[in-house]
């Protein structure tokens, strides 16, 4: 799986819905830092 492509996809959808990373994080009950990591393709591997 290409983490960068997935991150770009998440960012595009979030922006289409006019949500900030913080807004999306609140809806998913996670931190905005986690959303940022997803969008940048950062993993713990």
N, CA, C and O atoms as a GROMACS GRO file, in nm:
protein
  180
    1UNK      N    1   0.083  -0.119   0.000
    1UNK     CA    2   0.000   0.000   0.000
    1UNK      C    3   0.087   0.125   0.000
    1UNK      O    4   0.184   0.133   0.075
    2UNK      N    5   0.054   0.219  -0.082
    2UNK     CA    6   0.131   0.342  -0.090
    2UNK      C    7   0.075   0.444   0.009
    2UNK      O    8  -0.029   0.505  -0.014
    3UNK      N    9   0.147   0.460   0.119
    3UNK     CA   10   0.100   0.549   0.227
    3UNK      C   11   0.087   0.694   0.183
    3UNK      O   12   0.000   0.766   0.232
    4UNK      N   13   0.174   0.737   0.090
    4UNK     CA   14   0.166   0.876   0.043
    4UNK      C   15   0.040   0.900  -0.037
    4UNK      O   16  -0.025   1.004  -0.022
    5UNK      N   17   0.003   0.804  -0.124
    5UNK     CA   18  -0.120   0.819  -0.203
    5UNK      C   19  -0.243   0.818  -0.113
    5UNK      O   20  -0.336   0.896  -0.135
    6UNK      N   21  -0.243   0.732  -0.014
    6UNK     CA   22  -0.356   0.726   0.080
    6UNK      C   23  -0.366   0.858   0.156
    6UNK      O   24  -0.475   0.912   0.174
    7UNK      N   25  -0.252   0.910   0.199
    7UNK     CA   26  -0.251   1.037   0.270
    7UNK      C   27  -0.304   1.151   0.186
    7UNK      O   28  -0.379   1.235   0.234
    8UNK      N   29  -0.263   1.154   0.058
    8UNK     CA   30  -0.312   1.259  -0.033
    8UNK      C   31  -0.462   1.246  -0.052
    8UNK      O   32  -0.533   1.346  -0.057
    9UNK      N   33  -0.511   1.122  -0.062
    9UNK     CA   34  -0.654   1.097  -0.079
    9UNK      C   35  -0.732   1.146   0.042
    9UNK      O   36  -0.835   1.212   0.028
   10UNK      N   37  -0.683   1.114   0.161
   10UNK     CA   38  -0.749   1.160   0.285
   10UNK      C   39  -0.753   1.313   0.288
   10UNK      O   40  -0.856   1.372   0.319
   11UNK      N   41  -0.641   1.375   0.256
   11UNK     CA   42  -0.633   1.522   0.259
   11UNK      C   43  -0.730   1.584   0.158
   11UNK      O   44  -0.798   1.682   0.189
   12UNK      N   45  -0.736   1.526   0.038
   12UNK     CA   46  -0.827   1.579  -0.065
   12UNK      C   47  -0.972   1.571  -0.019
   12UNK      O   48  -1.047   1.668  -0.032
   13UNK      N   49  -1.012   1.456   0.033
   13UNK     CA   50  -1.150   1.441   0.078
   13UNK      C   51  -1.182   1.536   0.193
   13UNK      O   52  -1.290   1.595   0.198
   14UNK      N   53  -1.087   1.548   0.286
   14UNK     CA   54  -1.107   1.637   0.401
   14UNK      C   55  -1.126   1.780   0.354
   14UNK      O   56  -1.215   1.851   0.403
   15UNK      N   57  -1.044   1.823   0.259
   15UNK     CA   58  -1.052   1.961   0.209
   15UNK      C   59  -1.180   1.984   0.128
   15UNK      O   60  -1.239   2.092   0.135
   16UNK      N   61  -1.224   1.883   0.052
   16UNK     CA   62  -1.349   1.895  -0.023
   16UNK      C   63  -1.466   1.921   0.071
   16UNK      O   64  -1.560   1.994   0.038
   17UNK      N   65  -1.460   1.861   0.188
   17UNK     CA   66  -1.567   1.877   0.287
   17UNK      C   67  -1.544   2.000   0.376
   17UNK      O   68  -1.618   2.025   0.470
   18UNK      N   69  -1.438   2.075   0.343
   18UNK     CA   70  -1.404   2.197   0.416
   18UNK      C   71  -1.382   2.172   0.565
   18UNK      O   72  -1.428   2.249   0.650
   19UNK      N   73  -1.312   2.064   0.595
   19UNK     CA   74  -1.279   2.029   0.732
   19UNK      C   75  -1.131   2.055   0.758
   19UNK      O   76  -1.047   2.036   0.669
   20UNK      N   77  -1.100   2.099   0.878
   20UNK     CA   78  -0.960   2.108   0.918
   20UNK      C   79  -0.918   1.971   0.970
   20UNK      O   80  -1.001   1.883   0.992
   21UNK      N   81  -0.789   1.954   0.988
   21UNK     CA   82  -0.741   1.829   1.047
   21UNK      C   83  -0.802   1.810   1.186
   21UNK      O   84  -0.837   1.699   1.226
   22UNK      N   85  -0.816   1.919   1.257
   22UNK     CA   86  -0.874   1.914   1.391
   22UNK      C   87  -1.020   1.871   1.386
   22UNK      O   88  -1.065   1.792   1.470
   23UNK      N   89  -1.097   1.923   1.289
   23UNK     CA   90  -1.238   1.886   1.272
   23UNK      C   91  -1.252   1.736   1.245
   23UNK      O   92  -1.332   1.667   1.309
   24UNK      N   93  -1.171   1.685   1.150
   24UNK     CA   94  -1.177   1.543   1.116
   24UNK      C   95  -1.138   1.458   1.235
   24UNK      O   96  -1.201   1.356   1.262
   25UNK      N   97  -1.035   1.499   1.306
   25UNK     CA   98  -0.989   1.425   1.423
   25UNK      C   99  -1.100   1.416   1.528
   25UNK      O  100  -1.120   1.310   1.588
   26UNK      N  101  -1.169   1.526   1.551
   26UNK     CA  102  -1.277   1.527   1.650
   26UNK      C  103  -1.388   1.430   1.610
   26UNK      O  104  -1.443   1.361   1.695
   27UNK      N  105  -1.421   1.426   1.481
   27UNK     CA  106  -1.526   1.334   1.434
   27UNK      C  107  -1.486   1.188   1.450
   27UNK      O  108  -1.571   1.101   1.472
   28UNK      N  109  -1.355   1.161   1.439
   28UNK     CA  110  -1.306   1.023   1.448
   28UNK      C  111  -1.258   0.986   1.590
   28UNK      O  112  -1.217   0.873   1.614
   29UNK      N  113  -1.266   1.084   1.681
   29UNK     CA  114  -1.222   1.063   1.820
   29UNK      C  115  -1.075   1.024   1.827
   29UNK      O  116  -1.037   0.932   1.899
   30UNK      N  117  -0.994   1.096   1.749
   30UNK     CA  118  -0.849   1.077   1.751
   30UNK      C  119  -0.785   1.216   1.760
   30UNK      O  120  -0.856   1.316   1.767
   31UNK      N  121  -0.652   1.221   1.759
   31UNK     CA  122  -0.585   1.352   1.767
   31UNK      C  123  -0.561   1.408   1.627
   31UNK      O  124  -0.554   1.334   1.529
   32UNK      N  125  -0.548   1.539   1.621
   32UNK     CA  126  -0.518   1.602   1.493
   32UNK      C  127  -0.378   1.564   1.446
   32UNK      O  128  -0.348   1.568   1.327
   33UNK      N  129  -0.292   1.528   1.540
   33UNK     CA  130  -0.157   1.482   1.504
   33UNK      C  131  -0.163   1.351   1.426
   33UNK      O  132  -0.083   1.329   1.335
   34UNK      N  133  -0.258   1.264   1.462
   34UNK     CA  134  -0.275   1.137   1.389
   34UNK      C  135  -0.318   1.164   1.245
   34UNK      O  136  -0.269   1.100   1.152
   35UNK      N  137  -0.411   1.257   1.227
   35UNK     CA  138  -0.457   1.293   1.092
   35UNK      C  139  -0.340   1.348   1.012
   35UNK      O  140  -0.322   1.314   0.895
   36UNK      N  141  -0.261   1.432   1.074
   36UNK     CA  142  -0.145   1.490   1.007
   36UNK      C  143  -0.048   1.380   0.962
   36UNK      O  144   0.002   1.384   0.850
   37UNK      N  145  -0.023   1.284   1.049
   37UNK     CA  146   0.067   1.173   1.014
   37UNK      C  147   0.013   1.091   0.898
   37UNK      O  148   0.088   1.051   0.810
   38UNK      N  149  -0.119   1.067   0.899
   38UNK     CA  150  -0.180   0.993   0.788
   38UNK      C  151  -0.157   1.068   0.658
   38UNK      O  152  -0.116   1.009   0.558
   39UNK      N  153  -0.185   1.196   0.660
   39UNK     CA  154  -0.175   1.277   0.538
   39UNK      C  155  -0.032   1.288   0.486
   39UNK      O  156  -0.010   1.302   0.366
   40UNK      N  157   0.064   1.281   0.577
   40UNK     CA  158   0.205   1.289   0.536
   40UNK      C  159   0.262   1.151   0.504
   40UNK      O  160   0.376   1.140   0.458
   41UNK      N  161   0.184   1.045   0.528
   41UNK     CA  162   0.231   0.911   0.498
   41UNK      C  163   0.332   0.860   0.599
   41UNK      O  164   0.415   0.774   0.567
   42UNK      N  165   0.326   0.912   0.721
   42UNK     CA  166   0.420   0.870   0.826
   42UNK      C  167   0.362   0.749   0.898
   42UNK      O  168   0.245   0.748   0.937
   43UNK      N  169   0.446   0.649   0.915
   43UNK     CA  170   0.399   0.530   0.989
   43UNK      C  171   0.501   0.496   1.097
   43UNK      O  172   0.609   0.554   1.103
   44UNK      N  173   0.464   0.400   1.181
   44UNK     CA  174   0.553   0.359   1.290
   44UNK      C  175   0.639   0.239   1.253
   44UNK      O  176   0.705   0.183   1.340
   45UNK      N  177   0.640   0.200   1.127
   45UNK     CA  178   0.716   0.081   1.086
   45UNK      C  179   0.864   0.105   1.091
   45UNK      O  180   0.942   0.015   1.060
   0.00000   0.00000   0.00000
